Amino acid sequence: MKRTSRSGRRTFLQQMTLAAGAAATPDIATGKTQEPTPQPTVEEPPSVTTMAARDAAALTYPRVFRGRQLEMLAFPLGGVGAGSISLGGRGQLRDWEIFNKPDKGRRPTYAFPAIWAKVGDGPSVARVLEARILPPYEGSSGLGADNVPGLPRLASAAFTGEFPLARIDFEDPELPVSVALEAFTPFIPHEPDESGLPVTVLRYRVTNAGTAPARVSIAFSLQNPVRSESPSGPDDDDGRENAYRQDGDLTGLVMTNPGLAADDPMHGSVALAVRAAGDGALTSWRGWPEGRWWDSPLLYWEGFVEDGQLGEEPAERGTVGALCLQRTIAPGESGEYTFLLAWHFPNRTPARCGWHAPEDQKDRLIGNWYTTKFPDAWVAAQYAASNLDRLEAKTRAFAGAVQESTVPAGVKDAAMANLSTLVANTCFRTADGEFHGFEGVNDEAGCCHGSCAHVWNYETATPHVFPSFARSLRRAMFGPAMDEAGAIRFRHSLPEGAERWGFAAADGQMGQIVHAYLDWRLSGDLGWLREIWPRVKRALEFAWVPGGWDADRDGVMEGVQHNTYDVEFYGPNPQCGIYYLAGLRAGEEMARAVGDEQAATEYRRLFEGGRAWIDENLFNGEYYVQHVRGVATQTIAPALRGESGSEDTERPTYQLGEGCLADQLVGQYLAEVAGLGALLDPARIRKTLESVSRYNSRPTLIAHDSVARTYALNDEAALVVCDYGTARRPRIPFPYYAEVWTGLEYTVAAHMLYVGMTREGVECIANVRSRYDGEKRNPWDEAECGHHYARAMAAWSCLVAAGGFLYDGGNRRVTITRRFPEEAAFRCFWATATGWGTFERSVRSSATGIVLRVLHGTLPCQNFEIDAAGTPTHVAVDGQATAYKASSSDGRARVSLGDLVELAEGSVLEVEIA
């Protein structure tokens, strides 16, 4: 394939922009405003090549979207594993995915806020509290009548997205006050239940900049969505009820449908409530006036426009309830209007959400964890409202800790945006509390069930952000998904244990072993490791079965290896082979920790033999390649082949061959995150990454050939899965070779950061995020095989790599390594399985200072290592000098504390090196 010069795209990265913005942007984590920072410029004339550079250089964090960029925005709001409602770029609520399945495009017929404002003796103004609808306007009935598109809306909006926080600043010269929306659901790392509330908080803040008092009302209308989906169910309006409720400072409506059977998929409740109305005037209607044609919205709107209140409740009511809060706001003051939406739908079944199950189990109730915590939507809303100050403070502490990190803007944006996958329908928790994940989701059903090992291996968000979810994934893979021989059937069915998937994946199995090590390393929980170790050991040694991946036990996978490309690779290859090396190293470390020295010795022997062979035989001088080796079908061990790979096992198709595979070093990538060190010659590892950057990176895809699925195109910059530009391509290569997967791009980028290829790594990340610009794609929905694809949560590894923070829980050791050595001051977020916080590194002349803060949980620490010249001269915990032993060598300073120190929430550790 013809190559295009990439030099223009790199110009901006020479200045290593961190989180600059072209204009002052709101800091929604803290409520402050950031002043603009000058942007670097690209000096050469605009071209296709430099367009990517300009897009990437324009990235800020948090990102602000305006105009056409609002069209595709859908910011998921909801609890982790509890469903979500998305906030659109104009302020509209879209994609109501709270009914135990994906539901792209679903929304009630009426669900919208409205604002009425009158300042002094001036005229009143009423608007739907959304920005104006963007083109296209075409449809069989124009835009129809749902959600009253013909009513006036506000002129424009600026959407600031910083998951889990969103902010919209509305603008309209006709409105005599200013209004902004802050929207979020509590999201607190290491607190899965507090982060799993089926609640959305919508807080509108109105500011009166005038000289006279302002009367301002915000009303929220919502049609009761608890209705049957069955053709044989009750008529449209039959049975739906809206009831008025008030408890403490929470007032609102509970929407139910007593006419639905208890096992109906739509059986449940929704709550719409106002928190802390205080001295405001709150009016409510359990239903708009009943009417024909469009009488109901007409009568509602005319009444609201008149005086900004709802007035007397109609005697004949429909199913659209409404709450209206009116406040008087003094000149120069602001008023808050906090609405809560909550839901409660307990009837999750495998068939409903799209999870594979045996035929006789498809309709079996597997439930939702959140519905075991609350009896209905109102109680969920009440809990959120009563604890909102605490939950919001923790949520903002997390968002602020990441925002204030000085790593490049694209790194923060990618890491945080992809955490939204945890609240999308990709993920859910069953009634027993276990965590499950699709690969992604289609518009109305999950896509590729089973917490697929070879996909979920790439992500490192769960081990760091919700470690209990990571352990849940491990329980599934090393439990019901694993057979007696040790083969992990890489997808698991529900109900748990009802059925096993047909075969194992070599990369999926080895990656799960490394993840088990990572889970232990981040926690230091030896008891948990002892409990899981026998099954991890069996999984690792399954590689040695006759006819298996490494039947001759030489540390090289020569057998038939199913993998994440949905085919089998025949013969030694880097993708599965290096994963195996990582599994052997992880197995060695875990074996030593539990006292299984015999196993540790054998794993080390295989590792040394395998690494030497791969370096010697698969490295072609630029990168690692596959040696294709066909085998007779009857010699292949059971449970190693699927149906989508080559039918001919002796002359196999769908192979990698001599191509440059983007994730050929995925095993090394995961080993870096887990702290396992180099699996191969470090010089060859770096050379391979340089080759991936040279061959797989495309500054433009205008001349790129791909007949497969298209995730990037035209003038967009991207990293393709595999490149055959300088290699002989198999006539029929593996299926996805010409595609672009963001999960692979992040994997490569994170690995580049680990080996010091900072410029290339940051560029790769920025290219991804510049494609998700709100106009072309939704920034909170990176797709692969479905929306909100799990592999893309590998973006979290980019933040881990950029921060340079590594924790070894077994030895209670913190290691900090500079990724941006040119910076005199550096700050970053960190997380282990026991706590999270920030650390700061400052350099003054020849002295280095480290300040580590615990913002949540604990950090057991006894050893500290920093890549800094000099010797530690001072160590303090919470301002008190602490006894320590100091040493230094090879440009690294080391501190050993006399006793184990468990840094608690709020603790500060300071180390000075001179």
N, C-alpha and C positions, 0 to 999 in steps of 0.2 A: 504494500500500500504506500502511496505517496505520502511523504512527511512534510509538515509545514514548520517553519521556524518558530521557536517558542520564546525567543529572547524578549520580545515586546511584552509578553504576559508577565514576565518576571520583574520588570523595572520597578514596579511599586513595592515589591517585597524587600528591596534593598533597604528600605527605611523601616520595615517591621512595624507597621501601624498596629497599635494595640486596640483601643476601643474608641477611636476618634469619631466625631460626628460633624457634619457640615453645618449643623444648626443646633442650638440648644435643645436638648431632649429631656423629657421628664424621667426621673429616676423613680420608677414605680415600686422598687423594693424599699426605698426609704422615704419617698414622698418629696425628695429634693429635686432640684434641677441642675443638670450638668451643663457647664459652659462648653461652647464649641472648641474643638481642638483642630488646628490646621491639618488639612489632608495633603498627603503627597500627591504629586501630579505625574502623569505620563507625558513626557516631552514629545515623543514622536507623533506623527499624524495618526488620526484614528484609522483603524483597520480591523478586519475580522479578528486578527490575533490580539490586538490591544483592547478590543471590546470586553473580552473576558477579564483582562487586567483591571479595566475601569470598574466593571461590575463588582469584582472582588474587593478592590480598594475602597469602594463605597460602603462596604459592610460596617455597621456599627453594632454595638450591643449596649442596651437593647435596640432592636431594629424598629424603625418607624416606617409605616406604610401609608401612602396617600394615593388619591386618584384611582387610576386603573389598577394599582396594586392591591386595592381592597377587594377586588372581585372574587378571588379564589380563597381568601382567608377563611379558615374555619378552625378556631382555637378551642380545643376540647376542654370542657369544664365538667368535672365530675370526680368521683372518688376512684382511687386505684382499684381496678377490678369490680367497679360498681356501675359501669355505664357512664355515658356522657351526653351532654347537650353542647353543641358547638356555638361559639360566638362568632358571627360573621363580621367582615370588615366594616360594614356600615352600622354595626350595632344590633343587627337582627339575630334572632336565635334560629339556628338551622341544624339539621342532622340530629334529630331527637333519637338518640341511640340508647334508650334507657329500658327497652322492653326485651332484654335478654338476647339480643341479636344485633348485628350491624344493620343500619337503616339509613344509608346515605340518601339525602333528599327528603327524608320524612320530617314533617312538622304539623302541628295542629292547624286547622283552618284559620284560627285566630290565636295569635300569641305575639303581642307587641306592647311596648311601652309608649306613652304619650306624655307630652309636657305642655303645660299652660302657664303663661307668665304675664304679669302685669306690674309695671313699676310706676308708683305714684298715680298720677291721673292719666298716664299714657294709655294707649290702646292695649288690649290683651292680644296675645299671640298664642296659637295652639298648633302643635306639630306632632306628628308621629316621631318618637324619639329615636330616629335612625337617620343616617345620611341618605341622600337621594339615591334611588335605584339606578344602577349602572346598566348600560347596554349589554347584551341585546334585549330588545323588547318584543320579540316575535313569539307568537304562539297561536294555537287555533282560536283562542279567545283573547288575543293580545296577551296581557299579563294576568288575565282573569281577575277574580275578586278576592281571592284568599289573602288575608293579611292586608287588605285595603291598599293596594299599590297606588290607587288614585288619590289618596289623601296626601296633603303636603308634608314634606319631610325637611330635615335640615340641609343646608347647602352643601356641607362637606364634612369630612372627618379625617383625623390622623390617628392611626391605630399603632400603639406601642406594644409589642409582644415580647414578653420575658417570662416564659413558662416557669412557674405556674401562675404568673400574674399577667393580666392584660389590662390595658387602659385605652380608652377612646376619648379624644378631645374633639368635641363637636364644634362646628363653626357655622354661624348663620347671621348675617348682618341685620336681619329682621327681628331676631330674638333679643329682647332687652337684657338678658342675663347670659352668662356663659355656663355651660354644662359639660361635665366629663363623667365617664363611666369607668369604674374600677371593678373588674370581674375576676373571681378566683374560686377555687375550692381548696381547702387546707391540704397542703402537701409538705410533709415533714419527713425527711429521711430517717429511717430506723423506727418510724411510728406507723406501721401499716394500717392499724385500725383507725387512727386519727386521720390518716391520709385516704381512707377508704369510705368516707362519708358520701351517701347518695344525695349530695346537696350542691347547689351552685349559689354563690353570693354575688349579687348585682348591686353595687353601691353607686348611686348617682350623686355627684357633688355639684351643687349649683352655687355660683358666685354672683353676688350683686355688686357690680363695680360702679353703680350709679350713685346719685345723691339723695334718692328717696327710697323708702322701704319698697320691697318687692314681694308680691304674693306669687308663689310658684307652686304648682301642683304637678306631681308625676303620678300617672295612673298606669296600672299594668293589667292588661286583659289576657285571659287564657281560656281557651276552650278545653273542657274536660276531655282528656285524651284516653280515658279508661273505657274503651269501647271494644266490642267483639270484632275480631278479624275474620270470623267464620261466616260464610254465606248463610249458614243456618242459624246464626246467632240472632240476638234481639235486634229490632229496628234501630236506626241510627241514634235516636234520642232516648230510647226506652231504657230505663233503669239508671241512667247516670244521675248522680246527686252531687251537689256542691253544698257543703255545710260550713257554717261560720264557726271559728274557734278563736279563743283568746286565752293565753297562758302567760302570766307575767308581762314582759314587754314584747311578746310575740303575738301578733294578730293576723288572722288570715282565713283562708279557705282550704278545706280538705275535699278533694275530688275523688269520688269512688263510683262503683257501679255494682250495687248489691245484686243486680240481676245476673251477673256472671257466675258461672259455677266456680267452686273453689279451685278446681284444677285447670281452669281456662288459662291459656298463656297470657292473657291480658288482665287476669285478676290481680288487683293491687290498688295502689292509691298514689295520688300526687298532691303536694301541698304548695300553695302560693301564699307567702306571708310577708309582712312588714315587721322589721325589728326596730325597736326604740323609736316609736312615733313621737313620744314625749309630748310637748305642747302643740304638736301639729294637729290639724284637723283630718282625721282618718274616716273615710267613708268606704262602704263596700256594697257590692251587689253580688248575690249568689248566682245571678244570671242576668245577661242583657235582656231587654224586653223581647218577648217572643214575637215573631212576626214572619211574614212571607217575603219572598224575594230578598232584597237587601235591607228590609225594614230595620232589623236589629242593629247592624252597625251604624245605620243612619241615625236612629234615635239615640244610641249611645254617644256618638260623636257630637251631635248637636247639643246634647245636654252638657257634655264636658266643655265644649267651646264656650258655652254661655258664661259659666262662672268658675270653671276649673274644679268642680265637684261632681259627685255622682247623683246627688239628690236622693229622693225617696226610692226605695227599691221597687222594681216593677212587681206587680201582682202575678202576672203571667211571665214566667222566666224561661229562657233557653239554657243552653249548656255552657255559655261563655261567661265565666265569672270575672269580676274586676275588683281591684283595690286601688284607692286613690288617697294619696297623702298630700295635704297642702300645708305649706309653711310660710310664715312671714319672715323675710330675710332682711336684716338691717343693711344700710349702705356700707360697703366695704367688707361685709361678712359673707360667710358661706353656710349652706345648709346641706345636710346629708339625708338621703332617702335610700334605705337599705332594704332590698327585697331578697327573699330567699325562695328558691325553687328546690323542692325535695321530691323524691320518688321512692317507691317500694313495690317491687315486682318479684315475688319469690319463685315463680314457676319456670326456672331454667331447666331445660332438658337437652340432651345431646342433639336431638333432631331440631329443636328450636334454634340453637345457636350455630349448628353446622359441624358439630364434633362427631367424629366417627364412633360408632357403637355397634355391637351386635344387633341384628334385626329386632330381636325381642327385648332389647334394652333401650332403643332409641327414644322412647317416650317416658323413660323412667326419670323421676325428679332427682336432679343433682343439686338444685338449689343455689343460693347465693349466701356468702358469709354475712354480708351487710344486713340481710333480712333476718338473720338470727340475732342481731344486736338490737334491732328496733322492730316493734310490732307493726308500725305503719309509717307513712311519710311524715305525718305531723310530728311524731316523736323524734324522728331523725332531724327535722328542721329545728325542733325545740332544743335538742342537744347541741346542734351547731350554733344556734343563737346564744345559748347560755354560756358557751365556752369560746365564743368567737374571738374575743380579745386575745386569749392565750393562743389559740390556734393560728390566728392571723400573725401574731408576733413571731411565732416560730417559723411560719411559712416565709415571712419577709426576712427573717434572719438567714434562712437558707438562700433565698434569692439574692439577698444583698452580699452574702459571702462569695457567691460566684461572680456577681456583677463587679465587685471591687477587685477581683483577681486581675492581675496585670497581663495575663496571657492574651494573645491576639483575639480580636472580637469574634472572628469566625469560629475559633475553638469553643468559646463560651456559647455562642449561638447554636452550633451543631449539637453540643452536649446537652444543653437544656431543652432545645426544641424536640429532640428525640425522646426525652423522658415522657413527653405527652403520650407516647405509645402505651405507657402503663395505664393510662386512664381511657384509652380508646378500647373498642371491643376486641382488640387483639388479645387482651388479658382479662381474666376473671378469676374469682375465688369461689370455689364451691362451698356448700354449707358446712363442710368439715374444716374450712379454713385453708385448704390447700390451694396453691397458686398454679394456674394453668395458662398456656399461651398458644394461640395459633401462630403460624408464620406471619400471616397478615389477614386482612379481611376483604372480602368482596363487598359489593354494595349492600347485599341483604343477607349474607351468611359468612361465617368464618372461612378462611382459605388455608388448607393444609394444617390439619389438626395435630395434636399430640405433643406440644412443647418440643418440637422437632430438634433433636440433639445437634444435628449438623448445621442448623441455622442459629439456634440459641447459643451455640458455642461462641459465636463472634462477639456477643454483647457482654459487657462487664458492668452494666448499670446495676443489675440486681445485686451482685455481691457487695457493691459499695454503698448503694442507696437504700436497698431493702434486703439485707442479708437473709432474713427469714424466708423471703421468696426464693432466693438462690438455693437454700437448703431444701425447700419444698420441691424445686425442680430436681435436685439430686435424689430426693426420696423416690420420686417417680422413676427416674432413669435407672437407679441402682436397686429399685424395688420391683414393682409390678412389670416394668418394661423389660427387665432382664430375665433371660431364661436360665435353666439349671446349668447349662454349660458355660454361662458367663457372657453370652451375646446380648448386648443391649439392643432390643428392637426399637429403633430410634424414635418411634411415635408411640404414645401410650393412649389407651382407650379409656372412655368413661362409660359407665361407672368403673372406678379404679379396679383393675385386675380382671375385668370381664373378658378381655381378649387381648392377645399380643399381636403386634405388627408382624409382617411376614419375614423380615430380614434385618440385618444389622448394617450399619454404615461405619467404615473404618475411621473416617475423620470424626464422625459424631461420637464414636466410642472413646477415642483417644482424647478428644477435647473435653469430654465429661470427666475424665480422670484428672486432667489438668485443672478443671474447674473445682473439683473436690479439694485439690491441694490449695487452690486460691482461697476457697471458703475457709479452710483451716488456717491458712497463713494470716488472713485478715482478722481472724478471731483469736487464734491461739488456744482454741477449745480442744484440748487433748481428749477429753471424754467423748466428744462428738466424733473425733477422728477414729478412736478405738472402736466405736460402735459401727461406723460405716466401712472401716478398713477391710474386713473379710470380703465384702462384695466388690469393693474397688479392686482388690487383688485378683479376684476371679475374673473381673472384666478385663484387666490388663493381660492376664495370662491366657485369655481366650484367643489371643493372637497366635498362639502356638498350636492350635488344634491341627490335626492332619488335614491337608488341603486348605489351610487357612491363610491368614495374612502373612505370618512369619513362621511357617511350619518347620523350617530348619533352624530356627532360633539363632539367627545371626545378626539380629538388630535391624534387618532390612525387610520392608514389606514387599514381597514379590508376588503375593497372591492376588486374588480378585477383590478389588476394593471399591465398594459402593461409596458414593460421596455426595457432597452438596450440589453437584451438577446433575443429579438425578440419573446418573449412569454409573457403570463400573469402570475404573481404570485397571488395566491389565498390566502387571509388571511394575517395577520400581518407579516411583514418581515423587516429586518434591512435596506435593500438597499433603498426601497421606503419610508419606515416609517421614517427613519432619514432624508432623503431628505425633507419630509414633515415638520419635526421639523425645518429644516433650512429655508424652505419657510415661516413658521409662524414667526420665529424670524426676518427674513428680512422684512416680511410684517409689523410686529410691528414697526420696526425702520423707515420704509418709511412712515407709517401712522402717526407716531408722528411728523415726519419732515414736513408733509403737513398739520398738524392740525386735522387729522381724529382720535381723541382720542377714539371714540367709537369702531372703528375697531381695534385700537391698543390694547385696553383692552381685546377684545374678542380673538384676536390672542394670547395674552399672556396667557389667561386662557387655551386655547387649547394646547399651547406649554407646559405649566406646567403639565397638565394632561397627555399629550402624552409621555413626557420624563419619567415621573414616571412609567407609565404603561410599556413602553418598557424596562426600566431598571429592572423592577420587573419581567416581564414575558418572555422576549426574551433572556435575558442574561443567559447563561448556566453555568457560572462560569469561562469560558474561552473566549467565544465570543458570538455574537448574532445570533439567529437562526430564522427560519420561523415556524409559526404555520399554517399549511395548512388547509384551510377551504373551502370546496366546497360550491357552491350556485346554486340554480335553475336558469337556463338560463333566464327565463322570468323576474327575479328580477333584472337583471343587467341593469344599465342605458345605454342608447344609446352611441355609439362612444367610448366604452372602450375596445373592443376586436378586435384583428386582426384575420387573418386566419392561422397564423403559430403556435399558441399555442394549448392548449389542446382542443380537440373536446368535451370532457365530462367535463362539468363545475361542476358537483357534486362530481366526483372522478377525479380531475384533474391530468394529467401527466405534465412533464416538470417543476417540482418545485424544489426549493432550498432545502427545508426540513432542516435537521440538519447539513448540510455541513458548512465548514468554507469558506465563500465567501471573496475573496481578497478585493473587493470594498464595503463591507457591510457598511463601514463608509464614503462612498463617499460624503454624505451630510455634515458630519462633516469636511471632507477635504475642501470642498468648503466654509464652514463657517469659517474655519481658514484663508483662503486666503482673505475672505471678512471682517475679523475682528469681527465676530459675537459671538465669545467665545464658551465655551463648551455647547453642546446640551444635553449631558448625563453626568453621573458620570465620572469625569476625570480619576479616577483610573480604571474604567471599559473600558474606551476608550483605555488607554495605555495597559491594559491587553489584549484587543482584538487585538491590533497591534502586541503585542508580540506573540499571538497565530497565527496570519497570518504569521509572520516571522518563527515561529516554524513549522507550518503545510504546508503552501503553498510554501515556498521556497524550491527549489530543487538544490543542488550543482551539480547534474548531472541528465539528463533525460534518461539515458540508460535503467532504469527499469520502466520508466513512461509509463502508458497505455493511449493512446488516439487514437480514431478512427476518430476524427474530423480533422479540418484543422491544419496543422503543421507549426508553426512559430519558433519553437526552438526544438532541438533534440540532440541525442547522448550525448556527454560529456559537453554540454552547461549548464550553471547555469541559472535558471529562476524562476519566481514566477507564479504558475499556478492559473487559475481563481478561482477554488474551490477545496477544499480538503475534502475527505470523509474518510481519513485514520483512524480516531477514532470515526467516526459517521456512523449512518445507512444511507446508500445511497438509495434514491428512485430507484426502478427498472429502471425507465426511468427518469433520472434527466434532468434538463434544458440543451439545446443543447451544449453549449460551455464550459461546466464545466471543461474539461480537457485541454483546449487550453491555450496559453500564449499570452497575449496582452500587448504590451509595454505601452499603455496608462494607463492600470491598474497598471502596475509596477511603473510608475512614480507617479501616484496618491497615492499609498501606501507609496512610498519613501518620497514624500513631506510631507505627514502626519506624518511620523516617525520623520522627521526633526523638525516639529512643536512641538512634544511632548518630544523631547530630546533623541530620539533613533537615534542619529547621526550615529553611526557605522553601524547599520542595514540599515538606509536609504541610506547612501553613497554606501554601498555594493550593494544594489539593483539596483541603478542607474548604477554603474560600470559594473554589470553583463549584463545589457541590451547593453551598448555601446561596451562591448568587443565582443558581438555576431556580431555586425555590424563592421567588421574588414576590409572590402574591398575585402577580398578573398571569404568569404562566402556570404556576403550581402553588399549592398550599404549603407554606413553610413548616406546618405542623403535621405533615403527612408525607413521609418519604416512602414511596411505593417500590415494591419489587414483585413478588407474587401476591399481590393484594395491597390495599392501603395500610398505612401505619405498620410497616414491615419491621419485624423484630430484629433482623440482622443490623439494621441501621442504628440500633442502640450501641453499636461499636463506637459511635461518636463519643460516648463517655470515656473510652480509652484515650481519646485525644486530649481530654482535660487531665486525665491521670498522667499521661506521658509528659504533657507540657509543664505540669506542676513539679515533676521530679520528686514526688513524695512517695516513699516505699515503706511499707510496714511489714515486719516479720513478727507476728504474734507469738510464735513459738519461742522466740528468743527475746521478745519484748524490745525489739530494736526498731528505731526510726532512722531511715536514711534519706537524706535530701541531696539531690543532684541538680546542678544548674542546667537548664536547657537554653537559657538566653543569657549567656555570660556577659554580654555587653551591657546589661542593665545593672545600674548601681543599686536600685531598689526594686524588689520583686515581692509580689504577694499572690497567694493562691489558696484555693479551697482544698481541703483534704478530707478523706473519709476512710475509715476502717470498718470492720464489722461491729465495733463496739461504740464508736463515737464519730463525730465530725466537727470540723472547725476550719481555722485558717492558720497559715504561717506567713511570716514576713522575713525577708532576707535583705539586709542592708550592708553595703560595703563602703567603708570610710577609710581612705588611704590604704593601709595594709590590714585593717581590722575588718572582721566580718561579724555581724550580729544576727542572731536568729530569735524570733519571738513566735512561739507556737501557742495558739489559743484553742481551747475546747469549748465549742458553742453548744454541744449536745452530747449526752452520754459520757463515756469515759475513754481514756487512753492509757492503758497500762504501759509503762515505759521504764526500762532499766539501762538501755544502751542507745546512744545517739551518734550518728556518723554524718559528717558534712564534707562535701568536696571543697575544702578551703585550705589554703596554705596557712601554717601556723599551728599554735597549740591552744586549746581551750583555757581561758584565764578566769572565767566566772560562769557559774551556773546558779540559777535561782528559780524557785517555784513559788508563785504568788508573792513575789517580792522578797522572799526569804532565801538567803544563800544556802546552798545545799552541798553536802560533801560529795566529792566525785574523784575519779581517777581519769587523767587525761593522757592521750597519746596521739601521735600523728606520724604518718608515713604515706608515701606515694601521693602527696597532695591532698590527703584526706585527714581531717581532724576527728578524733573519736573521744567520746565521753562515756564513762561507765559509772553509773550511780551506785552508791553503796548498797542500797536496798531498792526493791521494786517500788516505784512511785506510780500510783494510780491517779492520773490527772482527772479530776472530776469536772463536771460542767461548770464553766466559769473560770477554770484554772488557767494560769499562764506560765509557760516554761520559757526561760530566757537563757541563751548561751552566747557567750562572747569569745571570739577567737582572735588572737593577735600573734 
